[in-house]
């Protein structure tokens, strides 16, 4: 017996790691009222002004106006860093901005106004580009807000009235005309159309909607006119929840970022102390000129500042989260984004994840070599009057094949056995062996052999016997999703060592599905608690894994796995709550993209850290070999610009395989 219930652990995880993921707003409000990110125009203006005044001071060298221009450049280039430094000091923290301000003031004291102004210009420029990069990642998500219409056509007893979407309440009915964006989450109660849901699920194809279908705010209606009854409040639509999740994900710090911030303050203190020691050492051992000794200290102060180190991780993580969200993949935080890329094993639930979760026609066998469509057409003619879920699968298969279905007479259903009727003058029976025994209809031996073979493969076998000698078997099974095999193959291609299926189904059924999708291992006949035990066994030896399920009965396993991934079903409550990563479009092709993006982000962070620390090491070494201040400034700020741009590349990155996300 487990000492701690997986469900208890799940609740603890929700409470401590994701305390506000699904917390609704305290008061209903429309998301247009929220503060939107603004481009850092003021920072850009200050940077440009700093550059202009620096050039003016350089051209006016020797003129008293030169000093005035340089002072203006210092003010324009240093105001942002000064504000940041002051805010950090108020919180009793030391930041790299302090190092930059001290270095610039030291250069001014030495009379090297031009070098101090260039330092502040480059520092301001890197900060502005960093702000624009983060603005780009945030605005790419916030642009989703603009997809919701401000007004909707509300149906009332006295007619239709155009009202503000913010005034709508759960249960209201709205009309959505052709070409309009759907303003609410709700259920279609009248009409038929196709909807572009790319903004929510990443699905590129139009999705057909009829009465009973769910639609989502922000999606684009096609050519049909529909009536939609609201099922969620305006402030709790799928679109709003996506934005809330992404905002929280962007605010969460990754392990790399936490590591950097943990030593940032001690590092700043050590740089200040080292600069003081260099100043004293240079004065005592190298030169008798105080200004020369101070110059050496200023060079070390500049080159040792870890600006590129501090910005290297968030620049990559924010870009990756934005890129993933626009493709229908939601990461609940940078922690999960980094962790997924370390996975060596991918564990899958079967029903609803690998498979579609509903039966479909897997095979048709005929005993006399006749056309399979003939057998299916006659079987569907009888089954179309049945309410059994297997009948729905037969009717759907006939519809996809474009078969013309004849009418049936003398229809009769026998619960647990099957149905029969008269089609085109012939008696037709569809069901189990007991149906034909009841009606004293002989079953040809080859039909029994074929039915037994299908059942041994884990399929449901429906016998079809038609008066006049036509007979056969229609096999039904929960079929794999269309792109499941390709998704698992892509996972192996990008480095996942094992794809494993965990299921409560019978072993023969699970193995049949595993063969179709080419999974490496199968664990069948498992209860939810047993899935948890299997996952813990797989993690022994330090193996990292991720678990993907449908977010309903897989909650314990998703909670135990280092990374839990849910098939989102366009934002179902359970999926958004229990998982660390959500595939909004229920498309397994998005899974290899998510893993690949995580791996690419981790590589980008490593590149940034290597570049940042490498440049610092070279510049610090150079500072003891006579490195001029201007070259130290260029190398230091140049590395910061490079890591920001390297992280921003993730917004535009494309996977090396086709992704359905």
C-alpha positions as CSV (number, residue, x, y, z in Angstrom):
1,X,0.0,0.0,0.0
2,X,1.2,3.5,-0.8
3,X,2.0,5.7,2.1
4,X,1.0,8.8,0.2
5,X,-1.9,8.6,-2.2
6,X,-1.0,9.9,-5.7
7,X,-4.2,12.0,-5.6
8,X,-3.0,13.6,-2.4
9,X,0.3,14.3,-3.9
10,X,-1.4,15.8,-6.9
11,X,-3.4,18.1,-4.6
12,X,-0.2,19.1,-2.8
13,X,1.5,19.8,-6.1
14,X,-1.3,22.0,-7.2
15,X,-1.3,23.9,-3.9
16,X,2.5,24.5,-3.8
17,X,3.7,24.6,-7.3
18,X,0.8,26.2,-9.2
19,X,-1.3,28.1,-6.7
20,X,-3.0,30.4,-9.0
21,X,-3.3,28.6,-12.3
22,X,-7.0,28.4,-12.3
23,X,-7.9,31.0,-9.8
24,X,-10.7,33.0,-11.3
25,X,-10.6,36.8,-11.2
26,X,-11.9,38.3,-8.0
27,X,-14.5,40.2,-10.0
28,X,-15.8,39.7,-13.5
29,X,-14.0,41.9,-15.9
30,X,-13.3,42.0,-19.6
31,X,-9.7,41.2,-20.6
32,X,-9.5,44.4,-22.7
33,X,-9.4,46.3,-19.4
34,X,-6.1,44.6,-18.5
35,X,-2.8,46.5,-19.0
36,X,-1.3,45.5,-22.3
37,X,2.5,45.5,-22.9
38,X,3.8,48.7,-24.4
39,X,6.8,48.9,-26.7
40,X,9.8,50.5,-24.9
41,X,9.7,53.7,-27.0
42,X,11.0,55.9,-24.2
43,X,14.0,53.7,-23.7
44,X,14.7,53.7,-27.4
45,X,14.5,57.6,-27.4
46,X,16.9,57.8,-24.5
47,X,19.3,55.5,-26.2
48,X,19.2,57.5,-29.5
49,X,19.6,60.7,-27.5
50,X,22.6,59.3,-25.7
51,X,24.2,58.3,-29.0
52,X,23.6,61.7,-30.5
53,X,25.0,63.6,-27.5
54,X,28.0,61.3,-27.3
55,X,28.8,62.0,-31.0
56,X,28.3,65.7,-30.4
57,X,30.7,65.6,-27.4
58,X,33.3,63.8,-29.5
59,X,33.1,66.3,-32.4
60,X,33.3,69.2,-29.9
61,X,36.4,67.8,-28.2
62,X,38.4,70.7,-26.6
63,X,35.3,72.9,-26.5
64,X,33.5,73.6,-23.1
65,X,30.3,72.6,-24.9
66,X,31.8,69.0,-25.1
67,X,31.4,68.5,-21.4
68,X,27.8,69.7,-21.6
69,X,27.0,67.2,-24.3
70,X,28.7,64.4,-22.4
71,X,26.7,65.2,-19.3
72,X,23.5,65.1,-21.4
73,X,24.6,61.7,-22.8
74,X,25.2,60.4,-19.3
75,X,21.8,61.5,-18.2
76,X,20.0,60.0,-21.2
77,X,22.0,56.8,-21.2
78,X,22.0,56.3,-17.4
79,X,18.5,57.2,-16.3
80,X,17.2,53.6,-16.9
81,X,20.1,52.0,-15.1
82,X,19.9,54.4,-12.3
83,X,16.1,53.7,-11.8
84,X,16.8,50.0,-11.8
85,X,19.7,50.4,-9.4
86,X,17.7,52.5,-7.0
87,X,14.8,50.0,-7.0
88,X,17.2,47.2,-6.2
89,X,18.9,49.1,-3.4
90,X,15.5,49.9,-1.9
91,X,15.0,46.2,-1.7
92,X,18.5,45.8,-0.3
93,X,19.8,44.1,-3.4
94,X,22.9,44.8,-5.5
95,X,22.5,44.6,-9.3
96,X,24.7,44.9,-12.3
97,X,23.2,48.3,-12.9
98,X,25.2,49.5,-9.9
99,X,28.4,48.3,-11.5
100,X,27.6,50.1,-14.8
101,X,26.8,53.4,-13.0
102,X,30.0,53.3,-10.9
103,X,32.1,52.4,-14.0
104,X,30.7,55.4,-16.0
105,X,31.2,57.8,-13.1
106,X,34.7,56.5,-12.6
107,X,35.5,57.2,-16.3
108,X,34.1,60.7,-15.9
109,X,36.3,61.2,-12.9
110,X,39.3,60.2,-14.9
111,X,38.3,62.6,-17.7
112,X,37.4,59.7,-20.1
113,X,34.0,61.1,-20.8
114,X,33.8,59.4,-24.2
115,X,34.4,55.9,-22.8
116,X,31.9,56.4,-20.0
117,X,29.3,57.7,-22.5
118,X,29.9,54.8,-24.9
119,X,29.5,52.4,-21.9
120,X,26.2,53.9,-21.0
121,X,25.1,54.0,-24.6
122,X,25.8,50.3,-25.2
123,X,24.3,49.4,-21.8
124,X,21.2,51.4,-22.7
125,X,21.1,49.8,-26.2
126,X,21.3,46.3,-24.8
127,X,18.6,47.1,-22.3
128,X,16.4,48.5,-25.0
129,X,16.9,45.5,-27.3
130,X,16.2,43.2,-24.3
131,X,13.0,45.1,-23.6
132,X,11.9,44.9,-27.2
133,X,12.7,41.2,-27.2
134,X,10.5,40.6,-24.1
135,X,7.9,42.9,-25.5
136,X,7.8,40.8,-28.7
137,X,7.3,37.6,-26.7
138,X,4.6,39.1,-24.6
139,X,2.8,40.9,-27.4
140,X,2.7,37.7,-29.4
141,X,0.6,36.2,-26.7
142,X,-1.3,39.4,-25.8
143,X,-2.4,39.7,-29.4
144,X,-4.8,36.9,-28.7
145,X,-6.8,39.4,-26.6
146,X,-7.5,41.3,-29.7
147,X,-9.2,38.3,-31.2
148,X,-12.3,38.6,-29.0
149,X,-15.0,40.9,-30.3
150,X,-16.1,43.7,-28.1
151,X,-19.7,43.3,-29.0
152,X,-22.1,40.3,-29.6
153,X,-25.6,39.9,-30.9
154,X,-27.6,38.8,-27.9
155,X,-30.9,37.0,-28.4
156,X,-33.8,38.2,-26.1
157,X,-37.5,37.5,-25.9
158,X,-38.2,40.7,-27.8
159,X,-35.6,40.2,-30.5
160,X,-31.9,40.6,-31.1
161,X,-29.8,43.3,-29.5
162,X,-26.1,44.2,-30.0
163,X,-24.5,44.4,-26.5
164,X,-21.0,44.6,-25.0
165,X,-19.5,41.1,-24.6
166,X,-18.5,42.2,-21.0
167,X,-22.2,42.3,-20.1
168,X,-23.0,38.7,-21.2
169,X,-23.7,36.1,-18.6
170,X,-23.5,32.3,-18.5
171,X,-26.6,30.9,-20.2
172,X,-27.1,33.8,-22.6
173,X,-27.6,33.0,-26.3
174,X,-25.8,34.9,-29.0
175,X,-25.9,34.8,-32.8
176,X,-22.7,34.5,-34.8
177,X,-22.9,35.5,-38.4
178,X,-20.7,34.3,-41.2
179,X,-17.1,35.6,-41.1
180,X,-17.5,36.9,-37.5
181,X,-15.2,36.0,-34.6
182,X,-17.0,34.0,-31.9
183,X,-17.3,36.1,-28.8
184,X,-18.0,33.4,-26.1
185,X,-17.2,29.8,-25.1
186,X,-20.4,27.9,-25.6
187,X,-22.5,25.2,-27.3
188,X,-24.0,25.4,-30.7
189,X,-27.8,25.1,-30.3
190,X,-28.8,25.9,-33.9
191,X,-27.2,26.0,-37.3
192,X,-24.1,24.5,-38.9
193,X,-20.8,26.0,-39.9
194,X,-17.0,25.4,-40.0
195,X,-14.7,27.3,-37.6
196,X,-11.1,28.2,-37.7
197,X,-9.7,27.3,-34.3
198,X,-6.1,27.9,-35.0
199,X,-5.9,30.6,-32.4
200,X,-6.9,28.1,-29.6
201,X,-5.7,24.7,-30.7
202,X,-3.2,25.4,-33.5
203,X,-5.3,23.3,-35.8
204,X,-4.9,24.6,-39.4
205,X,-8.0,23.0,-40.9
206,X,-11.5,24.3,-40.4
207,X,-13.5,22.3,-37.9
208,X,-17.1,21.4,-38.6
209,X,-19.7,22.5,-36.0
210,X,-23.3,21.4,-35.7
211,X,-25.8,21.4,-32.9
212,X,-24.2,20.2,-29.7
213,X,-20.6,21.2,-30.8
214,X,-18.5,23.4,-28.5
215,X,-17.1,26.6,-29.8
216,X,-14.5,28.9,-28.2
217,X,-14.1,32.7,-27.9
218,X,-11.6,34.2,-30.4
219,X,-12.1,31.6,-33.1
220,X,-13.3,32.6,-36.6
221,X,-16.7,31.5,-37.9
222,X,-16.9,30.3,-41.5
223,X,-19.9,30.7,-43.8
224,X,-22.6,29.4,-41.6
225,X,-24.8,31.3,-39.2
226,X,-25.1,29.7,-35.7
227,X,-26.7,30.3,-32.3
228,X,-24.4,29.7,-29.4
229,X,-25.4,29.3,-25.7
230,X,-22.7,30.5,-23.3
231,X,-21.3,27.7,-21.1
232,X,-18.6,29.8,-19.5
233,X,-18.4,33.3,-18.0
234,X,-16.6,35.9,-20.1
235,X,-13.7,36.1,-17.6
236,X,-13.2,32.3,-17.7
237,X,-13.2,31.5,-21.4
238,X,-10.5,29.2,-22.8
239,X,-8.8,32.2,-24.4
240,X,-8.7,34.0,-21.1
241,X,-7.3,30.9,-19.3
242,X,-4.6,30.5,-22.0
243,X,-3.5,34.0,-21.5
244,X,-3.5,33.7,-17.8
245,X,-1.5,30.4,-17.9
246,X,1.1,31.9,-20.3
247,X,1.5,35.0,-18.1
248,X,2.1,32.8,-15.1
249,X,4.5,30.7,-17.1
250,X,6.5,33.7,-18.2
251,X,6.7,34.9,-14.6
252,X,8.0,31.6,-13.3
253,X,11.8,31.4,-13.1
254,X,13.7,28.4,-14.6
255,X,16.3,26.5,-12.6
256,X,19.0,28.2,-14.6
257,X,17.6,31.6,-13.9
258,X,17.2,30.8,-10.2
259,X,20.8,29.7,-10.1
260,X,22.0,32.9,-11.7
261,X,20.0,35.1,-9.4
262,X,21.2,33.1,-6.3
263,X,24.8,34.3,-6.8
264,X,24.1,37.6,-8.5
265,X,24.4,39.7,-5.3
266,X,27.4,37.9,-3.9
267,X,29.0,38.2,-7.4
268,X,28.4,42.0,-7.5
269,X,30.0,42.3,-4.1
270,X,33.0,40.2,-5.1
271,X,33.4,42.4,-8.3
272,X,33.3,45.5,-6.2
273,X,35.8,44.0,-3.7
274,X,38.1,42.8,-6.6
275,X,38.0,46.2,-8.2
276,X,39.1,47.8,-4.9
277,X,41.9,45.3,-4.6
278,X,43.1,45.9,-8.1
279,X,43.0,49.6,-7.4
280,X,45.1,49.3,-4.3
281,X,47.4,46.6,-5.9
282,X,48.0,48.6,-9.0
283,X,48.8,51.7,-6.9
284,X,51.2,49.9,-4.7
285,X,52.9,47.4,-7.1
286,X,52.4,48.9,-10.7
287,X,52.1,52.6,-10.8
288,X,52.5,55.7,-8.7
289,X,49.6,57.4,-10.5
290,X,46.3,57.2,-8.6
291,X,44.3,57.8,-11.8
292,X,46.1,55.0,-13.6
293,X,45.4,52.6,-10.8
294,X,41.8,53.7,-10.7
295,X,41.6,53.2,-14.5
296,X,42.6,49.5,-14.1
297,X,39.9,49.1,-11.4
298,X,37.3,50.6,-13.7
299,X,38.2,48.2,-16.6
300,X,37.8,45.2,-14.2
301,X,34.5,46.7,-13.0
302,X,33.1,46.8,-16.5
303,X,34.3,43.5,-17.9
304,X,33.3,41.5,-14.9
305,X,29.7,42.6,-14.8
306,X,27.4,39.6,-15.6
307,X,24.8,41.3,-17.7
308,X,24.8,38.6,-20.4
309,X,24.6,35.9,-17.8
310,X,21.6,37.4,-16.1
311,X,19.6,37.9,-19.3
312,X,20.7,34.7,-21.0
313,X,18.0,32.4,-19.6
314,X,14.9,34.6,-19.5
315,X,15.5,35.7,-23.1
316,X,15.4,32.1,-24.3
317,X,12.6,30.9,-22.0
318,X,10.1,33.7,-22.7
319,X,10.6,33.4,-26.5
320,X,10.1,29.6,-26.3
321,X,6.9,29.9,-24.2
322,X,5.5,32.4,-26.7
323,X,6.4,30.3,-29.7
324,X,4.8,27.2,-28.1
325,X,1.6,28.9,-27.1
326,X,1.1,30.2,-30.7
327,X,1.3,26.5,-31.8
328,X,-1.3,25.3,-29.3
329,X,1.2,24.0,-26.7
330,X,0.9,25.5,-23.2
331,X,3.9,25.3,-20.8
332,X,2.9,26.2,-17.2
333,X,6.3,27.6,-16.5
334,X,9.9,27.8,-17.5
335,X,10.7,25.0,-15.0
336,X,8.6,22.5,-17.0
337,X,10.0,23.9,-20.3
338,X,13.6,23.1,-19.2
339,X,12.7,19.7,-17.7
340,X,10.8,18.3,-20.7
341,X,14.0,18.5,-22.8
342,X,15.7,16.1,-20.4
343,X,13.2,13.3,-20.8
344,X,14.6,10.0,-21.9
345,X,11.3,8.0,-21.6
346,X,7.8,9.0,-22.8
347,X,5.0,7.2,-21.2
348,X,1.6,7.2,-22.9
349,X,-1.9,6.4,-21.7
350,X,-3.7,4.5,-24.5
351,X,-7.4,5.3,-24.6
352,X,-8.0,8.9,-25.6
353,X,-4.3,9.6,-26.0
354,X,-2.7,7.1,-28.4
355,X,-6.1,6.1,-29.6
356,X,-9.2,8.2,-30.5
357,X,-11.1,6.9,-27.5
358,X,-14.0,5.6,-29.6
359,X,-14.5,2.5,-31.7
360,X,-14.0,2.5,-35.5
361,X,-14.1,-0.1,-38.2
362,X,-10.7,-1.8,-38.2
363,X,-11.3,-4.5,-40.8
364,X,-13.9,-6.1,-43.0
365,X,-13.8,-9.8,-43.9
366,X,-16.1,-11.5,-46.4
367,X,-16.4,-15.3,-46.8
368,X,-17.3,-15.4,-50.4
369,X,-14.9,-12.8,-51.8
370,X,-17.6,-10.3,-52.5
371,X,-16.9,-6.5,-52.3
372,X,-16.4,-5.4,-48.7
373,X,-18.6,-2.3,-49.4
374,X,-21.5,-4.5,-50.2
375,X,-21.3,-6.2,-46.8
376,X,-20.9,-2.9,-45.0
377,X,-23.8,-1.3,-46.9
378,X,-26.2,-4.0,-45.9
379,X,-25.0,-4.1,-42.3
380,X,-25.3,-0.3,-41.9
381,X,-28.8,-0.4,-43.4
382,X,-29.9,-2.4,-40.3
383,X,-27.6,-0.8,-37.7
384,X,-28.6,2.8,-38.6
385,X,-31.7,2.3,-36.5
386,X,-29.7,1.0,-33.5
387,X,-28.7,3.3,-30.6
388,X,-25.6,1.2,-29.7
389,X,-22.2,3.0,-29.9
390,X,-20.9,0.3,-32.3
391,X,-23.7,1.2,-34.7
392,X,-22.4,4.8,-34.7
393,X,-19.0,3.5,-35.8
394,X,-20.5,1.5,-38.7
395,X,-22.6,4.5,-39.9
396,X,-19.6,6.8,-39.7
397,X,-17.5,4.4,-41.8
398,X,-20.2,4.2,-44.4
399,X,-20.5,7.9,-44.5
400,X,-16.7,8.3,-45.0
401,X,-16.9,5.7,-47.8
402,X,-19.7,7.5,-49.5
403,X,-22.0,4.5,-49.6
404,X,-25.7,4.8,-50.4
405,X,-27.6,3.1,-47.6
406,X,-30.9,1.4,-48.4
407,X,-33.9,1.4,-46.1
408,X,-34.8,-1.4,-43.7
409,X,-38.1,-3.1,-42.9
410,X,-39.1,-5.4,-40.0
411,X,-36.3,-4.0,-37.9
412,X,-35.8,-5.6,-34.5
413,X,-33.1,-5.3,-31.8
414,X,-32.0,-7.9,-29.2
415,X,-30.1,-6.3,-26.3
416,X,-26.7,-7.8,-26.0
417,X,-27.0,-9.9,-29.1
418,X,-27.5,-7.6,-32.1
419,X,-30.1,-6.4,-34.6
420,X,-31.8,-7.8,-37.7
421,X,-34.2,-6.6,-40.4
422,X,-35.2,-7.0,-44.0
423,X,-33.1,-5.1,-46.6
424,X,-33.9,-5.1,-50.3
425,X,-36.1,-8.2,-49.6
426,X,-33.3,-10.2,-47.8
427,X,-33.1,-11.0,-44.1
428,X,-29.9,-9.4,-42.6
429,X,-28.5,-10.0,-39.1
430,X,-25.7,-8.2,-37.5
431,X,-24.3,-9.1,-34.0
432,X,-22.9,-11.9,-31.9
433,X,-23.4,-15.7,-32.4
434,X,-26.3,-15.8,-30.0
435,X,-28.4,-13.6,-32.4
436,X,-28.3,-16.3,-35.1
437,X,-28.8,-19.1,-32.7
438,X,-31.9,-17.4,-31.5
439,X,-33.3,-17.2,-35.0
440,X,-31.9,-20.7,-36.0
441,X,-29.7,-19.2,-38.7
442,X,-26.6,-21.3,-39.4
443,X,-23.2,-19.6,-39.2
444,X,-20.6,-20.7,-41.8
445,X,-17.5,-22.2,-40.1
446,X,-15.1,-19.7,-41.9
447,X,-17.1,-16.8,-40.3
448,X,-16.6,-18.3,-36.8
449,X,-12.9,-18.7,-37.5
450,X,-12.5,-15.1,-38.7
451,X,-14.4,-13.8,-35.7
452,X,-12.3,-15.7,-33.3
453,X,-9.1,-14.4,-35.0
454,X,-10.3,-10.8,-34.7
455,X,-11.1,-11.2,-31.0
456,X,-7.7,-12.7,-30.3
457,X,-6.3,-9.4,-31.7
458,X,-8.3,-7.5,-29.2
459,X,-11.0,-6.3,-31.7
460,X,-14.8,-6.5,-31.4
461,X,-16.2,-8.9,-34.0
462,X,-19.7,-8.4,-35.5
463,X,-21.0,-11.3,-37.5
464,X,-23.0,-10.3,-40.6
465,X,-25.1,-12.9,-42.3
466,X,-27.5,-12.1,-45.2
467,X,-30.2,-14.4,-46.5
468,X,-28.9,-15.8,-49.8
469,X,-25.4,-16.8,-48.8
470,X,-23.6,-13.5,-48.2
471,X,-21.7,-13.5,-44.9
472,X,-18.7,-11.9,-43.2
473,X,-17.2,-10.2,-40.2
474,X,-16.8,-6.5,-39.4
475,X,-14.0,-5.9,-36.8
476,X,-14.2,-2.8,-34.7
477,X,-11.5,-1.4,-32.4
478,X,-10.4,1.8,-30.8
479,X,-8.1,3.0,-33.5
480,X,-4.9,4.9,-33.1
481,X,-5.0,8.6,-33.8
482,X,-4.1,9.4,-37.4
483,X,-0.7,10.7,-36.6
484,X,0.2,8.7,-33.5
485,X,2.8,6.5,-35.3
486,X,4.5,9.5,-36.9
487,X,4.6,11.3,-33.5
488,X,6.2,8.4,-31.8
489,X,8.7,8.0,-34.6
490,X,9.5,11.8,-34.4
491,X,10.1,11.4,-30.6
492,X,12.7,8.7,-31.3
493,X,14.3,10.9,-33.9
494,X,14.9,13.7,-31.5
495,X,16.3,11.5,-28.7
496,X,13.6,9.9,-26.7
497,X,15.0,6.4,-25.9
498,X,11.7,4.6,-25.1
499,X,8.0,5.1,-25.9
500,X,5.9,3.1,-23.4
501,X,2.2,2.5,-23.3
502,X,0.4,2.3,-19.9
503,X,-3.2,1.1,-20.1
504,X,-5.9,-0.6,-18.2
505,X,-7.0,-2.5,-21.3
506,X,-6.5,-6.2,-21.9
507,X,-2.9,-7.1,-23.0
508,X,-3.8,-8.3,-26.4
509,X,-5.6,-5.0,-27.2
510,X,-2.7,-3.0,-25.9
511,X,-0.2,-5.0,-27.8
512,X,-2.2,-4.6,-31.0
513,X,-2.2,-0.9,-30.7
514,X,1.5,-0.8,-29.7
515,X,2.4,-2.7,-32.9
516,X,0.5,-0.2,-35.0
517,X,2.2,2.8,-33.5
518,X,5.6,1.0,-33.0
519,X,5.8,1.6,-29.2
520,X,8.8,0.0,-27.5
521,X,7.0,-1.5,-24.4
522,X,3.5,-2.1,-23.2
523,X,2.2,-2.4,-19.6
524,X,-1.5,-3.5,-19.7
525,X,-4.2,-4.2,-17.2
526,X,-3.2,-1.4,-14.9
527,X,-5.3,0.4,-12.4
528,X,-4.5,4.2,-11.9
529,X,-2.5,3.3,-8.7
530,X,-0.6,0.6,-10.6
531,X,0.3,3.2,-13.3
532,X,1.9,5.3,-10.6
533,X,4.0,2.3,-9.4
534,X,5.1,1.5,-12.9
535,X,6.2,5.1,-13.4
536,X,8.2,5.1,-10.2
537,X,9.9,1.9,-11.3
538,X,10.8,3.4,-14.6
539,X,12.3,6.4,-12.9
540,X,14.6,4.3,-10.8
541,X,18.3,4.7,-11.7
542,X,17.8,8.4,-12.4
543,X,15.9,8.1,-15.6
544,X,13.9,11.2,-16.5
545,X,10.5,10.7,-18.1
546,X,7.3,12.5,-19.1
547,X,3.8,11.1,-18.9
548,X,1.0,12.0,-21.4
549,X,-2.6,11.3,-20.8
550,X,-6.1,12.6,-21.3
551,X,-6.1,14.5,-18.1
552,X,-9.1,12.8,-16.5
553,X,-8.4,9.3,-15.1
554,X,-4.6,9.8,-15.5
555,X,-4.4,12.5,-12.8
556,X,-2.3,10.4,-10.4
557,X,0.2,9.4,-13.0
558,X,0.4,12.9,-14.4
559,X,1.1,14.2,-10.9
560,X,3.8,11.6,-10.1
561,X,5.7,12.1,-13.4
562,X,8.4,14.8,-13.5
563,X,6.5,16.3,-16.4
564,X,2.8,15.7,-16.9
565,X,1.4,16.4,-20.3
566,X,-2.4,16.4,-21.0
567,X,-4.4,16.2,-24.2
568,X,-6.1,19.5,-23.8
569,X,-9.4,19.0,-25.6
570,X,-9.3,22.8,-26.4
571,X,-8.9,23.7,-22.7
572,X,-10.8,21.2,-20.6
573,X,-10.8,22.1,-16.9
574,X,-9.0,18.9,-15.8
575,X,-6.3,19.1,-18.4
576,X,-5.5,22.7,-17.6
577,X,-5.4,21.9,-13.9
578,X,-3.5,18.7,-13.6
579,X,-0.8,18.9,-16.2
580,X,2.5,20.8,-16.5
581,X,2.1,21.0,-20.3
582,X,-1.1,21.0,-22.3
583,X,-1.6,20.1,-26.0
584,X,-4.6,22.3,-26.7
585,X,-5.5,20.7,-30.0
586,X,-5.5,17.0,-28.9
587,X,-2.9,16.5,-31.7
588,X,0.0,14.1,-30.8
589,X,2.1,15.8,-33.5
590,X,2.4,18.7,-31.2
591,X,4.2,16.5,-28.6
592,X,7.5,16.0,-30.6
593,X,7.4,19.8,-31.3
594,X,7.1,20.5,-27.5
595,X,10.0,18.1,-26.7
596,X,12.1,19.5,-29.5
597,X,11.4,23.1,-28.5
598,X,12.4,22.3,-24.9
599,X,15.6,20.6,-26.0
600,X,16.3,23.6,-28.3
601,X,15.7,26.1,-25.5
602,X,18.0,24.2,-23.1
603,X,20.7,24.3,-25.8
604,X,20.1,28.0,-26.4
605,X,20.5,28.7,-22.6
606,X,23.7,26.6,-22.6
607,X,25.0,28.6,-25.5
608,X,24.2,31.9,-23.8
609,X,25.8,30.8,-20.6
610,X,28.9,29.6,-22.3
611,X,29.2,32.8,-24.3
612,X,28.6,35.0,-21.4
613,X,31.0,33.3,-19.0
614,X,33.6,32.9,-21.8
615,X,33.6,36.6,-22.7
616,X,33.8,37.6,-19.0
617,X,36.8,35.3,-18.5
618,X,38.6,36.7,-21.5
619,X,37.9,40.2,-20.6
620,X,38.9,39.8,-17.0
621,X,42.1,38.2,-18.2
622,X,42.6,41.1,-20.6
623,X,42.1,43.6,-17.9
624,X,45.3,42.4,-16.2
625,X,47.1,42.7,-19.6
626,X,46.3,46.3,-20.3
627,X,42.9,45.9,-22.0
628,X,41.6,49.5,-22.8
629,X,38.3,50.5,-21.3
630,X,36.6,51.0,-24.6
631,X,37.4,47.5,-25.7
632,X,36.1,46.1,-22.5
633,X,32.9,48.0,-22.9
634,X,32.5,46.7,-26.5
635,X,33.1,43.1,-25.5
636,X,30.9,43.2,-22.4
637,X,27.8,44.9,-24.0
638,X,28.3,43.0,-27.3
639,X,28.0,39.7,-25.5
640,X,24.7,40.9,-23.9
641,X,23.3,41.9,-27.3
642,X,24.2,38.5,-28.7
643,X,22.5,36.4,-26.0
644,X,19.3,38.5,-26.3
645,X,19.2,38.0,-30.1
646,X,20.0,34.3,-29.7
647,X,17.1,33.8,-27.3
648,X,14.8,35.8,-29.6
649,X,15.6,33.4,-32.4
650,X,13.3,30.8,-30.7
651,X,10.3,32.9,-31.7
652,X,11.0,32.0,-35.3
653,X,12.4,28.5,-35.0
654,X,11.0,25.7,-37.1
655,X,11.2,22.0,-36.1
656,X,13.1,19.6,-38.5
657,X,9.8,17.6,-38.9
658,X,6.2,18.3,-39.7
659,X,4.2,19.4,-36.6
660,X,0.5,19.5,-36.4
661,X,0.6,22.0,-33.6
